Amino acid sequence: MYRPKDSSKSPRFTGPRTFMRLEQIRTTDDVDFVIVGVPFDTGASNRTGQRYGPQHVRDFSVLLRPYNPDQDINIFDYCSGVDYGDIDVVPGNIHKTYDNIVEGLEPIIEKNITPILIGGDHSISLGHLRAFAKKYGPVSLVHFDSHGDTWDHYFGEKYAHGTPFKRAVEEGVVDPHHSIQIGMRGPLYGPEDIENARDLGYEVITMRKVREIGIEKVIERIHARVKNRPAFVSYDIDFLDPAYAPGTGTPEVGGPTSYEGLEFVRGLDGLNIVGFDLVEVLPSYDTGEITAIAASAIIFEMISLVALKKRREKNN
């Protein structure tokens, strides 16, 4: 059983900077989840530096403790996890990076271990989905973001952080008819920027609609859409309002608070989630580490979902 160091006995500022002070070991034995960094930002279209996101989030995560009071669970009573390290990305080459992502995730996914991936820009999610599709076929996508990322191209290029979820449908690695996008907002080039996602088959709940119907109804729609299918959760930190997550490349005002951002993840309990990613943390714009605080807490909630699933399995 792998668990974090006890920070009441070992000071948080000692030792290597791993997520939540987990052991840094590349193993698929006796683990239920692994934390994996994907430090790639060549797909970014505006600000860059997301390659430093995984370590930035790890740095702040040393403050996390194992008990989740909102979900009433001590994570490591039910599951074991490690910090698996980073995928060997290829700066400047998105296609070789995709190959490395698929190769790196394959032994994890084959053993039914839940990978929790820290980016990196959002282009990496296509690599993650390719890896899961090799085992499960097209998966359901639960996508939290201020942008739909279903554009056809950026600067004539088909592979960028604004295009992964169109390519995912074209490649057949996502089932859009059991997938949902939440939080879209901000200025666009035209109404087609939202409607194109719906034309691909995604259900889209804009941020205005989120405010109109409330978090509870949104969670109900997520569960109704995904049902019991294998699901991948992709969480762009710019889903949050920039007041709560300034350290990102393309911020959009009018988003959720950090509390609301956590509530959305907590509400996913009960889905058949096979993997997660959290992307677009950009340390150079992260005033007071506000974004790292939010990102590490969101990942903590993702790990808690793994523990809750294990508890149900144990009790059944």
C-alpha positions as CSV (number, residue, x, y, z in Angstrom):
1,M,0.0,0.0,0.0
2,Y,1.4,3.3,-1.1
3,R,0.4,6.5,0.8
4,P,1.8,10.0,1.3
5,K,4.3,10.9,4.0
6,D,2.7,12.0,7.2
7,S,3.3,15.8,7.4
8,S,2.7,15.8,11.1
9,K,5.9,13.8,11.5
10,S,7.9,14.9,8.4
11,P,8.0,18.6,7.5
12,R,6.3,19.4,4.1
13,F,9.4,21.3,2.9
14,T,11.6,18.2,3.0
15,G,12.0,15.6,0.3
16,P,11.3,15.6,-3.4
17,R,8.3,17.6,-4.7
18,T,5.8,14.9,-5.6
19,F,2.0,15.2,-5.7
20,M,0.6,15.1,-2.1
21,R,4.0,13.8,-1.0
22,L,3.3,10.4,-2.6
23,E,6.2,8.1,-3.3
24,Q,7.8,8.8,-6.7
25,I,8.0,5.4,-8.2
26,R,7.1,4.1,-11.7
27,T,5.2,1.0,-10.8
28,T,1.9,-0.6,-11.7
29,D,2.0,-3.1,-8.8
30,D,-0.3,-2.6,-5.8
31,V,-1.6,0.8,-6.9
32,D,-5.2,2.0,-7.7
33,F,-4.2,5.4,-9.1
34,V,-1.1,7.1,-10.4
35,I,-0.3,10.8,-10.9
36,V,1.3,11.5,-14.2
37,G,2.7,14.8,-15.5
38,V,2.5,15.7,-19.2
39,P,4.6,18.8,-19.5
40,F,3.8,19.8,-23.1
41,D,2.8,23.3,-24.3
42,T,3.6,23.4,-28.0
43,G,-0.1,23.3,-28.7
44,A,-0.8,26.6,-27.0
45,S,-2.0,29.5,-29.1
46,N,-1.4,32.5,-26.8
47,R,0.5,32.4,-23.5
48,T,2.9,29.5,-23.1
49,G,4.6,27.9,-20.1
50,Q,2.1,25.2,-19.3
51,R,5.0,22.7,-19.5
52,Y,5.8,23.9,-16.0
53,G,2.3,23.2,-14.8
54,P,2.8,19.7,-13.4
55,Q,5.6,20.7,-11.1
56,H,3.8,23.9,-10.0
57,V,0.8,21.9,-9.0
58,R,3.0,19.3,-7.3
59,D,4.8,22.1,-5.3
60,F,1.6,23.3,-3.7
61,S,0.0,19.9,-3.3
62,V,2.3,19.1,-0.3
63,L,-0.3,20.9,1.8
64,L,-3.0,18.3,1.1
65,R,-4.0,15.8,3.8
66,P,-5.5,12.3,3.3
67,Y,-9.0,12.9,4.8
68,N,-11.7,14.5,2.6
69,P,-14.4,15.9,5.0
70,D,-16.8,16.8,2.2
71,Q,-16.9,13.2,1.0
72,D,-16.3,11.7,4.4
73,I,-13.5,9.4,3.3
74,N,-9.9,8.8,4.2
75,I,-8.4,8.2,0.7
76,F,-5.7,5.8,1.7
77,D,-8.0,3.6,3.8
78,Y,-9.3,2.4,0.5
79,C,-6.7,2.9,-2.2
80,S,-3.0,3.1,-3.0
81,G,-1.3,5.6,-5.2
82,V,2.1,6.9,-6.4
83,D,3.5,9.8,-8.3
84,Y,4.5,8.1,-11.5
85,G,6.6,10.9,-12.8
86,D,6.2,12.6,-16.2
87,I,5.7,11.4,-19.8
88,D,8.7,12.0,-21.9
89,V,7.3,14.7,-24.2
90,V,9.0,16.0,-27.3
91,P,9.0,19.8,-27.3
92,G,7.9,21.1,-30.7
93,N,6.6,17.8,-31.9
94,I,3.0,17.1,-31.0
95,H,2.7,13.8,-32.9
96,K,5.7,12.2,-31.3
97,T,4.4,13.4,-28.0
98,Y,1.1,11.8,-28.7
99,D,2.9,8.5,-29.4
100,N,4.8,8.8,-26.2
101,I,1.6,9.5,-24.2
102,V,-0.2,6.4,-25.7
103,E,2.9,4.2,-25.0
104,G,3.3,5.6,-21.5
105,L,-0.3,5.1,-20.5
106,E,-0.8,1.7,-22.0
107,P,0.6,-0.4,-19.1
108,I,-1.3,1.7,-16.6
109,I,-4.6,1.4,-18.4
110,E,-4.2,-2.3,-19.1
111,K,-4.0,-3.0,-15.3
112,N,-7.2,-1.0,-14.6
113,I,-5.2,1.7,-12.7
114,T,-6.8,5.2,-12.8
115,P,-4.3,7.7,-14.3
116,I,-4.7,11.3,-13.1
117,L,-2.8,13.4,-15.6
118,I,-1.5,17.0,-15.1
119,G,-0.8,19.2,-18.1
120,G,0.4,20.8,-20.1
121,D,-1.9,22.5,-22.6
122,H,-5.2,21.0,-23.7
123,S,-3.8,19.5,-26.9
124,I,-2.5,16.5,-24.8
125,S,-6.0,15.3,-24.1
126,L,-6.2,13.8,-27.6
127,G,-3.2,11.5,-26.7
128,H,-5.0,10.5,-23.4
129,L,-8.2,9.6,-25.3
130,R,-6.3,7.6,-27.9
131,A,-4.7,5.6,-25.1
132,F,-8.1,4.8,-23.4
133,A,-9.8,4.0,-26.7
134,K,-7.2,1.2,-27.3
135,K,-8.8,-0.6,-24.4
136,Y,-12.3,0.6,-24.2
137,G,-13.2,1.8,-27.7
138,P,-14.7,5.3,-27.9
139,V,-15.2,6.6,-24.3
140,S,-17.6,9.2,-22.9
141,L,-16.0,12.6,-22.3
142,V,-17.0,14.9,-19.4
143,H,-15.3,18.2,-20.3
144,F,-15.1,21.2,-18.0
145,D,-13.8,24.3,-19.8
146,S,-14.6,27.8,-20.8
147,H,-13.9,26.8,-24.5
148,G,-15.2,23.8,-26.4
149,D,-11.9,23.0,-28.1
150,T,-13.7,21.8,-31.2
151,W,-12.3,24.2,-33.7
152,D,-11.1,22.7,-36.9
153,H,-7.7,24.4,-37.0
154,Y,-5.4,27.0,-35.6
155,F,-3.2,28.9,-38.1
156,G,-3.9,26.1,-40.6
157,E,-2.7,23.4,-38.1
158,K,-5.1,20.6,-37.2
159,Y,-3.5,19.8,-33.9
160,A,-3.5,22.5,-31.2
161,H,-5.1,23.1,-27.8
162,G,-8.2,24.4,-29.4
163,T,-8.9,21.3,-31.6
164,P,-8.5,18.0,-29.6
165,F,-12.2,17.3,-29.1
166,K,-13.0,17.6,-32.8
167,R,-10.1,15.4,-33.7
168,A,-11.2,12.9,-31.0
169,V,-14.6,12.5,-32.7
170,E,-13.1,12.2,-36.2
171,E,-10.7,9.5,-34.9
172,G,-13.5,7.6,-33.1
173,V,-11.8,7.7,-29.7
174,V,-14.8,9.6,-28.1
175,D,-18.5,8.8,-28.3
176,P,-19.9,12.4,-28.5
177,H,-23.5,11.1,-28.1
178,H,-22.6,10.1,-24.5
179,S,-20.3,13.1,-23.9
180,I,-20.9,16.5,-22.4
181,Q,-19.2,19.9,-22.3
182,I,-19.8,22.3,-19.4
183,G,-18.9,26.0,-18.9
184,M,-18.4,27.5,-22.4
185,R,-18.4,31.3,-22.3
186,G,-16.7,34.4,-23.6
187,P,-16.4,36.1,-27.0
188,L,-16.4,33.9,-30.1
189,Y,-16.0,34.3,-33.8
190,G,-19.6,33.4,-34.3
191,P,-22.5,31.1,-33.1
192,E,-21.0,28.2,-35.0
193,D,-18.2,28.0,-32.3
194,I,-20.8,26.5,-30.0
195,E,-23.0,24.9,-32.6
196,N,-20.2,23.0,-34.2
197,A,-19.7,21.0,-31.0
198,R,-23.4,20.1,-30.9
199,D,-23.2,19.2,-34.6
200,L,-20.4,16.7,-33.7
201,G,-22.9,15.1,-31.2
202,Y,-21.7,16.7,-27.9
203,E,-24.2,18.0,-25.4
204,V,-23.1,21.6,-24.5
205,I,-24.1,23.4,-21.3
206,T,-22.9,27.0,-21.6
207,M,-21.9,28.9,-18.4
208,R,-25.0,31.1,-18.8
209,K,-27.1,27.9,-18.8
210,V,-25.2,26.6,-15.7
211,R,-26.2,29.7,-13.8
212,E,-29.8,29.4,-15.0
213,I,-30.3,25.7,-13.9
214,G,-27.8,25.3,-11.1
215,I,-25.0,22.8,-10.3
216,E,-27.4,20.1,-9.1
217,K,-29.3,20.0,-12.4
218,V,-26.0,20.1,-14.4
219,I,-24.8,17.0,-12.4
220,E,-28.0,15.3,-13.2
221,R,-27.5,15.9,-16.9
222,I,-24.0,14.6,-16.8
223,H,-25.1,11.4,-15.2
224,A,-28.0,11.0,-17.6
225,R,-25.7,11.6,-20.6
226,V,-22.8,9.3,-19.6
227,K,-24.8,6.6,-17.8
228,N,-22.5,3.7,-16.9
229,R,-20.2,4.0,-19.9
230,P,-16.4,4.3,-19.4
231,A,-15.8,8.0,-18.9
232,F,-12.8,10.3,-19.1
233,V,-12.9,13.6,-17.3
234,S,-11.0,16.5,-18.8
235,Y,-10.8,19.7,-16.6
236,D,-9.3,22.8,-18.1
237,I,-8.4,25.1,-15.2
238,D,-9.8,28.1,-17.1
239,F,-13.2,26.6,-16.4
240,L,-12.8,28.6,-13.2
241,D,-13.2,32.3,-13.2
242,P,-9.8,34.0,-13.5
243,A,-10.3,35.5,-10.0
244,Y,-9.9,32.0,-8.7
245,A,-7.4,30.7,-11.4
246,P,-5.4,33.5,-12.9
247,G,-2.5,31.3,-14.0
248,T,-3.7,30.1,-17.3
249,G,-3.3,30.9,-21.0
250,T,-6.7,31.9,-22.2
251,P,-8.8,33.1,-19.2
252,E,-12.5,34.0,-19.5
253,V,-14.4,36.0,-16.9
254,G,-17.8,34.9,-15.7
255,G,-16.9,31.4,-14.6
256,P,-17.4,29.3,-11.4
257,T,-15.8,30.0,-8.1
258,S,-13.2,27.5,-6.8
259,Y,-15.9,26.0,-4.4
260,E,-18.2,25.5,-7.3
261,G,-15.4,24.0,-9.4
262,L,-14.9,21.4,-6.6
263,E,-18.6,20.7,-6.3
264,F,-18.8,19.7,-10.0
265,V,-16.1,17.1,-9.4
266,R,-17.7,15.8,-6.3
267,G,-20.9,15.3,-8.2
268,L,-19.3,12.9,-10.6
269,D,-19.3,10.1,-7.9
270,G,-21.0,7.1,-9.3
271,L,-19.8,7.4,-12.9
272,N,-17.6,4.8,-14.4
273,I,-14.6,7.0,-14.6
274,V,-11.4,5.4,-16.1
275,G,-9.2,8.5,-16.1
276,F,-8.8,12.2,-15.5
277,D,-6.7,15.1,-16.7
278,L,-6.3,18.7,-15.5
279,V,-4.7,21.0,-17.9
280,E,-3.6,24.6,-18.8
281,V,-2.0,25.7,-15.5
282,L,0.5,28.4,-16.3
283,P,2.8,29.2,-13.3
284,S,4.2,32.5,-14.6
285,Y,0.7,34.2,-14.4
286,D,-0.2,32.5,-11.1
287,T,-0.4,35.3,-8.6
288,G,0.0,34.0,-5.0
289,E,-0.2,30.4,-6.3
290,I,-4.0,30.8,-6.4
291,T,-4.3,28.6,-9.5
292,A,-2.0,25.9,-7.9
293,I,-4.2,25.9,-4.8
294,A,-7.3,25.3,-6.9
295,A,-5.7,22.7,-9.2
296,S,-4.3,20.6,-6.4
297,A,-7.6,20.6,-4.6
298,I,-9.4,19.6,-7.8
299,I,-7.0,16.7,-8.3
300,F,-7.5,15.8,-4.6
301,E,-11.3,15.5,-5.4
302,M,-10.5,13.3,-8.4
303,I,-8.4,11.0,-6.2
304,S,-11.3,11.0,-3.7
305,L,-13.6,9.6,-6.4
306,V,-11.2,6.7,-6.9
307,A,-11.4,6.0,-3.2
308,L,-15.2,6.3,-3.0
309,K,-15.4,3.7,-5.9
310,K,-13.1,1.4,-4.1
311,R,-15.1,1.7,-0.9
312,R,-18.3,0.8,-2.7
313,E,-16.6,-2.3,-4.2
314,K,-15.3,-3.3,-0.8
315,N,-18.7,-3.0,0.8
316,N,-20.6,-4.8,-1.9
